Amino acid sequence: GIVIKGGSKLEALGNVRTVLLDKTGTITKGRFALSHLESVGNSMNRLELLEMLVVMEAPSSHPLSACLIAAAKSEGIVAPAGVSLREHTILKGEGVTALVDGAQVYCGNERLFKRIGMFDANQGYAAQVEKWGGEGGTVGFVGIDGKGIVGSFCVKDSIREEASDVVSTLISSDVDVVMLTGDGEGAARAVGLEVGLPEDNILSDLLPEDKLHYVSNQKEENVVATASSLSGRRQLVMMVGDGVNDAPALSIADVGVAMGEGATLALEMSDVTLMDSNLNKLLFSLNLGVKVIKTVKENIAITVVINLMAITLTFLGKMTLLAAIISDVGTMLIVTMNGMKLLSQRVIDSIEVGRHEPTRRVLRRKGSTKKGGVVYSKPSDQDEDSCEEDQSDGTKLDPRFEIV
């Protein structure tokens, strides 16, 4: 379930010391649910707001857009007929804008409405929005040129089950983990703290270019740290993301990792793709990179030792032409076989993270004196009614067998 584009990137995985994580679709599942929708003023009621959201978000591929459209459909709302939509534009990191029946309409986050001068911190919706953000929700607004903000909404995303364990494992491995997100401070802080990130490592309200500059700065800092390190070990930067907004940062990072469920552009710009979007595979990739570097060092050591032995025997006059050929070819075969061990299932199992083997029970037919037994996992349909439930884990066992 992991695609790695080239051997150099596989080796680079073993030298990653900084991991930058996007929030939406990476730490979280990217599956939003509408939690709040409120009208502001008397310009629009809830029905009209939902209709406007459907019109504005339909051309967009962002997960938040899909959530708003799904919420409207669940209430029986569809795009009204005869509405004119022109000049629909995606504002990266902010939202969308378009001409709807000749009026300029905006739908996006607080940053967008502050930039165009519509957001008024003294209005009642500002305090409500702050409360929603503190609960971990992503807050947005609908505004119309000449009328101001006419509605506000909040959507919530669920955190991936493995995210907290992955973050804690990375931190315990002395890897610097930072979350980069375009969401507001409240939502970013709520998610970041829940997965165990230090508050200083939670960066919010970032545009795509802000993420790009942050990755670039981190790379420069790591180059300086590598130069001043006595070990000389490279310290590389990994960026993990899933959306179009992450593509520039993915392209410039030493190792870019894209979630398989993300945007096509992100997949194209990445060096590694986690096909099932499971963050445990991220740990597996890093551990595999470490194993690759260890194997390379082993091969170098083997080659040096054998060559030194050959040189020594040559100076002692005990090296023949046949022995020299055997030592040269033998070295090649040894290092090749040592490298191929990375393909073995035993090595993969030893570095795989989150692998849980199912419990296997050895059963023997009651009254049998034969040693051993058979693995029995699930009764057939015709035996379902005659099975007894094992109270220890809720599984059903065929009464004709006993656990040995």
C-alpha positions in Angstrom: 0.0 0.0 0.0 3.0 2.3 -0.4 4.4 3.8 -3.6 7.9 5.1 -3.4 9.2 6.9 -6.5 12.9 5.9 -6.7 15.7 4.4 -4.6 17.1 7.8 -3.6 13.8 8.7 -1.9 13.7 5.3 -0.2 17.2 6.1 1.3 16.1 9.7 2.1 13.3 8.3 4.3 15.9 7.0 6.7 17.3 10.5 7.3 14.1 12.4 8.0 14.3 14.4 11.2 11.4 16.8 10.7 7.9 15.8 9.7 5.4 18.5 8.7 1.8 17.4 8.7 -1.2 19.0 7.0 -4.4 18.9 9.2 -7.4 18.4 6.9 -7.3 15.0 5.2 -4.0 14.0 6.8 -4.3 14.2 10.6 -8.1 14.2 10.1 -10.1 12.1 7.7 -11.3 14.9 5.5 -14.9 13.9 5.9 -16.7 16.9 7.2 -20.1 17.1 8.8 -22.1 20.4 9.1 -22.6 21.2 12.8 -23.9 24.8 12.7 -25.6 27.1 10.1 -26.8 30.5 11.2 -28.2 33.4 9.3 -26.7 36.9 9.9 -29.2 39.7 9.7 -32.5 39.4 7.7 -31.0 39.1 4.2 -31.4 35.3 4.0 -33.2 32.5 5.8 -31.7 29.0 6.3 -33.3 27.6 3.1 -31.9 30.5 1.0 -28.5 30.1 2.7 -28.3 26.4 1.8 -29.4 27.1 -1.8 -26.6 29.7 -2.1 -24.0 27.2 -0.6 -25.0 24.6 -3.1 -24.7 27.0 -6.0 -21.3 28.3 -4.8 -19.7 25.0 -3.8 -20.9 22.7 -6.6 -18.0 23.5 -8.9 -15.4 22.9 -6.2 -13.7 19.6 -5.4 -12.7 20.5 -1.8 -13.9 18.0 0.9 -15.6 20.9 2.7 -17.6 21.7 -0.4 -18.8 18.1 -0.7 -19.9 18.3 3.0 -21.9 21.5 2.5 -23.6 20.0 -0.6 -24.4 16.8 1.2 -25.8 18.7 4.1 -28.1 20.6 1.8 -29.3 17.4 0.0 -30.1 15.8 3.4 -32.6 18.6 3.9 -34.0 18.3 0.4 -32.2 21.4 -0.9 -30.9 21.4 -4.5 -29.5 24.1 -6.7 -32.4 26.4 -7.7 -33.2 26.5 -11.4 -32.5 29.5 -13.5 -29.7 30.8 -11.3 -26.8 32.5 -13.3 -23.3 31.5 -12.1 -20.4 33.2 -13.7 -16.7 33.8 -13.1 -16.5 31.1 -10.4 -13.0 31.4 -8.9 -11.2 29.3 -6.2 -9.3 31.5 -3.8 -6.5 29.2 -2.6 -6.5 29.0 1.2 -9.5 31.2 1.5 -12.6 30.0 -0.3 -14.5 30.7 -3.5 -16.1 33.7 -5.2 -18.5 34.0 -8.1 -21.1 36.3 -9.7 -24.6 34.9 -8.8 -27.4 36.6 -10.7 -25.0 39.6 -11.2 -24.1 39.9 -7.5 -20.6 39.2 -6.3 -20.8 36.4 -3.7 -18.1 35.1 -1.4 -17.9 31.9 0.5 -14.8 31.1 2.6 -13.0 31.5 5.9 -12.3 34.4 8.2 -9.1 35.4 6.4 -11.0 36.0 3.2 -13.6 38.2 4.7 -11.0 40.2 6.6 -9.1 40.7 3.4 -12.1 42.1 1.5 -13.2 44.2 4.5 -16.5 42.4 5.3 -15.6 40.9 8.7 -16.6 43.1 11.6 -15.2 41.9 15.0 -17.8 43.9 16.8 -20.8 42.0 15.3 -22.5 39.2 17.3 -21.4 36.5 14.9 -17.7 37.1 15.8 -18.1 35.7 19.3 -20.2 32.8 18.1 -17.5 32.0 15.5 -14.8 32.1 18.2 -16.8 29.6 20.2 -17.2 27.2 17.3 -13.5 27.4 16.5 -12.6 26.6 20.1 -14.7 23.4 19.8 -12.5 22.2 16.9 -14.8 23.2 14.1 -13.8 24.8 10.8 -15.8 28.1 10.5 -16.9 29.8 7.2 -19.0 32.6 6.0 -21.3 33.6 3.1 -21.1 37.2 2.0 -22.6 39.3 -0.7 -21.1 42.5 -2.1 -23.1 45.5 -0.8 -24.9 43.4 1.9 -21.9 42.1 3.9 -21.9 38.7 5.7 -25.3 37.1 5.4 -24.5 33.7 7.0 -22.0 31.6 9.0 -21.5 27.9 9.2 -19.3 25.4 11.1 -18.2 22.0 9.9 -16.3 19.4 11.9 -13.9 16.7 10.8 -13.0 13.5 12.7 -9.4 12.7 13.6 -7.8 9.5 12.2 -7.8 6.8 14.8 -4.0 6.2 14.4 -3.0 9.8 14.3 -2.3 10.2 18.0 -0.1 7.0 18.2 1.8 8.0 15.1 2.6 11.5 16.4 3.6 10.2 19.8 5.9 7.5 18.1 7.5 10.1 16.0 8.1 12.5 18.9 9.6 9.6 21.0 11.9 8.8 18.1 13.4 12.4 18.4 11.6 13.5 15.2 10.3 17.1 15.2 6.6 17.1 14.3 4.8 20.2 13.2 1.2 20.7 12.0 0.6 23.2 9.2 -2.9 24.2 8.3 -4.9 26.9 6.7 -7.7 26.6 9.3 -8.2 29.1 12.1 -6.2 29.0 15.3 -9.1 27.5 17.4 -9.7 24.5 15.2 -6.0 23.9 14.6 -5.2 24.1 18.3 -8.0 21.7 19.3 -6.9 19.1 16.8 -3.2 19.5 17.4 -3.5 19.2 21.2 -5.7 16.2 20.9 -3.1 14.2 18.9 -0.4 15.2 21.3 1.5 18.0 19.5 3.2 20.8 21.5 1.4 24.1 21.2 4.4 25.7 19.7 4.3 23.1 16.9 0.8 24.0 15.8 0.8 26.6 13.0 -2.5 27.9 11.7 -3.9 30.4 9.1 -1.3 29.4 6.5 -1.7 30.0 2.8 -0.1 27.6 0.3 2.8 30.0 -0.1 3.3 30.2 3.7 3.6 26.4 3.8 6.1 26.6 1.0 8.2 29.2 2.7 8.1 27.3 6.0 9.3 24.1 4.3 12.1 26.0 2.6 13.2 27.6 5.9 13.2 24.2 7.6 15.4 22.8 4.9 17.9 25.6 5.3 18.0 25.2 9.1 18.6 21.4 8.7 21.4 22.0 6.3 23.1 24.2 8.8 22.5 21.6 11.6 23.9 18.8 9.4 27.1 20.9 8.7 27.6 21.5 12.4 26.9 18.0 13.5 29.9 15.8 14.4 28.2 12.7 12.9 27.5 14.5 9.6 24.2 12.7 9.3 21.8 14.3 6.9 18.7 15.9 8.5 15.9 15.9 6.0 12.4 17.5 5.9 9.3 15.5 5.1 5.9 17.1 4.2 2.7 15.1 4.4 -0.4 16.4 2.8 -3.4 15.6 0.5 -4.7 18.7 -1.2 -4.0 21.1 -4.0 -2.9 23.7 -1.4 -0.2 21.2 -0.2 1.3 20.6 -3.6 3.9 23.4 -3.6 5.2 22.3 -0.2 5.2 18.6 -1.2 7.3 19.5 -4.3 10.0 21.4 -2.4 10.3 19.1 0.6 13.2 16.6 0.8 10.5 13.9 0.9 6.9 14.7 -0.1 4.2 12.2 1.1 0.7 12.3 -0.3 -2.4 10.6 1.0 -3.9 8.2 -1.5 -7.4 9.8 -1.1 -6.1 13.3 -1.8 -6.0 15.5 -4.9 -4.4 14.3 -8.1 -2.0 17.2 -8.1 -0.7 16.3 -4.7 -0.2 12.7 -5.8 1.8 13.9 -8.8 4.1 16.2 -6.8 4.8 13.7 -4.0 7.7 11.2 -3.7 5.8 8.7 -1.6 2.1 7.9 -1.8 0.1 6.1 1.0 -2.5 4.4 -1.1 -4.9 3.7 1.8 -4.2 7.0 3.6 -3.2 5.1 6.7 -0.7 7.1 8.8 0.7 3.9 10.2 2.2 3.4 6.7 4.1 6.6 7.3 5.9 5.1 10.2 6.5 1.9 8.2 8.1 4.0 5.4 10.4 5.8 7.8 11.5 2.5 9.5 12.0 1.0 6.0 14.3 3.9 5.1 16.3 3.4 8.3 16.6 -0.3 7.4 17.8 0.5 3.9 20.6 2.8 5.2 21.7 0.1 7.7 21.8 -2.5 4.9 23.9 -0.1 2.7 26.4 0.3 5.5 26.5 -3.4 6.0 27.3 -3.9 2.3 30.0 -1.3 2.4 31.6 -3.0 5.4 31.4 -6.4 3.8 33.0 -5.1 0.6 35.8 -3.3 2.5 36.6 -6.3 4.7 36.8 -8.8 1.7 38.8 -6.3 -0.4 41.3 -5.8 2.5 41.7 -9.5 2.8 42.3 -9.8 -0.9 44.9 -7.0 -0.8 46.7 -8.6 2.2 46.8 -12.0 0.5 48.2 -10.4 -2.6 51.1 -8.7 -0.8 51.8 -12.0 1.0 51.9 -13.7 -2.4 49.1 -16.1 -1.7 46.4 -14.7 -4.0 45.8 -16.5 -7.2 43.9 -15.3 -10.3 41.1 -17.8 -9.5 40.9 -16.6 -5.9 40.7 -13.0 -7.0 37.8 -13.7 -9.4 36.0 -15.7 -6.7 36.5 -12.9 -4.1 35.2 -10.3 -6.5 32.2 -12.2 -7.7 31.5 -13.5 -4.2 31.5 -10.0 -2.8 28.9 -9.0 -5.4 26.7 -12.0 -4.6 26.9 -11.4 -0.9 26.0 -7.7 -1.0 23.2 -8.5 -3.5 21.7 -11.2 -1.3 22.1 -9.0 1.8 20.2 -6.2 0.0 17.4 -8.6 -1.1 16.6 -9.5 2.5 14.6 -6.3 2.6 12.1 -8.0 0.3 11.6 -10.9 2.7 8.3 -11.1 4.6 10.2 -11.6 7.9 12.0 -8.3 7.6 8.8 -6.5 6.5 6.9 -7.9 9.5 9.7 -6.9 11.8 9.4 -3.2 10.8 5.7 -3.0 10.1 3.8 -0.7 12.4 0.3 -1.4 13.6 0.3 -5.0 12.5 -2.0 -7.2 14.7 -2.1 -10.9 13.9 -5.5 -12.4 14.5 -5.7 -14.8 17.5 -5.4 -18.4 16.3 -6.9 -21.2 18.4 -5.8 -24.8 18.1 -8.8 -27.0 18.6 -9.1 -30.7 18.8 -12.2 -32.9 18.5 -13.4 -33.9 21.9 -12.4 -37.4 22.9 -9.6 -37.5 20.4 -6.2 -38.7 21.6 -4.3 -37.3 18.7 -1.6 -34.7 19.4 -2.1 -31.2 18.0 -5.3 -30.1 16.4 -6.8 -27.9 13.7 -7.1 -24.2 13.4 -10.8 -23.4 13.7 -11.8 -19.8 13.3 -15.5 -19.7 12.4 -18.3 -22.3 12.3 -20.1 -23.0 9.1 -23.7 -21.7 8.6 -25.3 -25.0 9.4 -23.4 -25.3 12.7 -24.2 -21.7 13.7 -27.1 -22.7 16.0 -25.1 -25.4 17.8 -22.2 -23.2 18.7 -21.5 -22.1 22.2 -20.3 -18.7 23.0 -16.9 -18.3 24.6 -17.4 -15.5 27.2 -13.7 -14.5 27.2 -13.9 -12.7 23.8 -17.4 -13.3 22.5 -16.4 -15.8 19.8 -18.5 -18.9 19.1 -17.0 -22.3 19.4 -18.3 -25.6 17.9 -19.2 -27.8 20.9 -17.7 -30.8 19.1 -14.2 -29.3 19.7 -12.1 -28.3 22.7 -9.3 -25.7 23.0 -5.8 -27.3 23.2 
